[in-house]
Amino acid sequence: MSTEHTTGRRRVALDTDLGSDVDDALALALLLGSPEVELLGVTTVYGDTGLRARATSRLLELAGAPGPGAPGGLPVRAGAGAPLSGAEVWWAGHEGTLLGDLATAPTTPPAPGAGAAEDAADWLAATAAADRGGVDLLAIGPLTQVATALRRHPGLAADLRSLVVMGGRWDGAREQDGRLEAEHNLRSDAVAAAEVLACGAPTLVVGLEVTQQVRLETGDVERIAAAGPLGAALAAQVRQWWELWDEPWGVPHDPVTALLLVEPGVLELGPPGRVEVDARGAAVHVPDPAGTVRVAVGVDAAAAAQAVVRRVLAACRRAA
C-alpha cells in the first residue's frame, strides 16, 4: 500500500546521468528542496556510472542529506553504462571535476554476485514492488537502466505509480534532411527508449520543445551561488556547462520535468497515446485513448523557472 496517503509525499526513485549537463544536479537539488517528495534513492546510468554515482553522493553530502553508508542514508547505485543499442557514449569530459576528490565519496555496493546494471535494475524493481502504485520513477537520462529493469522484471510497469521521463522532441521538428529531430536521451539508446515508452506504465514525458521555453539566467545562478556550499557547487557546475556551450544562460531540462511531481500545474499535458521510436531515437506520439503515454504540450515558462530556483534554493539553504 502506498504511504502517500499517510505522509502526503510523493515517493520518488531517481534514475540519472548526473555529471554531464548540470541540469541533473539541479533536478536532484529540486527534489531535496521539495517537502512534497520522499526521495527513495538514486541510480546512475550511461557511461562511467561509478563516477556519476560518486558525484551524486558528494552532492548529497553538500546538501546535508545522509547518503550511502550512513544510518538511514539514501542508496546511490551505479547502474548500466553501455546503451542497449550499442551506440557510442557521449562524454563531456568535465564530469565530477568540480566536486573534489570523489574517491572518498561512498556509493551503495552491488548485491553479492550482481553486476552494476543488474543490481541497479533489481533495486528499482524491488522498490516499486514493495509499494505497488506508490512509487514514481523519474528518469532523466538515457533509458537504458529502466529498460534493463523491465527486461529483468516485467511487472515493474504495473507496479509504478508513474514513470516520468525527460526525453524526445514531440513537435515534429525536422533536420535538414527532412528526418524527425532526435533528442539526446532517446537518441543515446533508441532500443531502450522504444521498449520503455511501450511498456504500459502510466508515463508522462517532457520534451525539448517544452523545456527549451524555460531559462535560468545569470541572476538566478548568482542567487544559488550565495546559498551555501551546495549552492556554490551547483553554480560552479552551471557556469562550467554554460562555458562549454558558450552561452550566458541555460535550460533546466530535468528540473522542469521534475516539476510534474511537485507543481504539475505549470505544465500542460496532451491526451493519452502510444509512442513510436525509430532506430535513431526520433519519436512520435500517436493519440490513442487506450494509450498510456502523455506528452507535455505547454509550460508556463516564468512560473516554471521561478519554481525551479525556489526549490533549489530551499535545498541549498536547508543544507547551509
C-alpha angles and dihedrals in degrees: 000000000000117000092209091092090062101033101033089222134120111241105221135188113195124212111188148163089215116176106053111061107028091226091087090058090048090050090052090051091047091055091048090049094050115091088197090068133078104193108212099188146304134254122192126217141186127039120349096011092172090062091045090052093050090049089051091050091051091052090051088052091052089048091054091241116139109247137186114333095019119109106271090000125160115262115239112191127188106224143173114352104173119067115240088230092061091238117155114261116245111223124187093200097226097082110143095351095125097048101076126237103351091185086085094052109102125221132187110271118231120258113270111284094008126118119228096258094048094045094052091045092050091050092052091050095044092048092053093043091052090060107026111203092005105087128080116203112209109198112187101162136052109316098240094113095048091048090050090051092049092049091052096038113025090180090069092088092060094042097058123093087209143340110220115194134187104206151099136037112256107179096085095253111170137207124235091271090055097252121132113269115252124214125224101251096049094036092052091065112010092170092057092043092054092049097045097046090051097044096101098241115138096265133191118190131192115195138195097266088063102038092047089065089068122075137188110211132201092264091055091053092048090055091050092046091056093052101088135276096320091049092049091051093048093047091050090054091047090054091046090054093046090051090051090059096031093236128137093212138034144216116238095211097164099041090051089053091049089057087075086075098048110018105019092161092077090065129060118215126207126222124293118274147138129272132229118198123190127213091271094052097255109144139203126196114215114196111237126159088218093052124108101208125089121185127206111249101178146012138199091234098193093047091046093052091048092049093050094050093043094052095043089050090050090057092046095048093046089055093046 
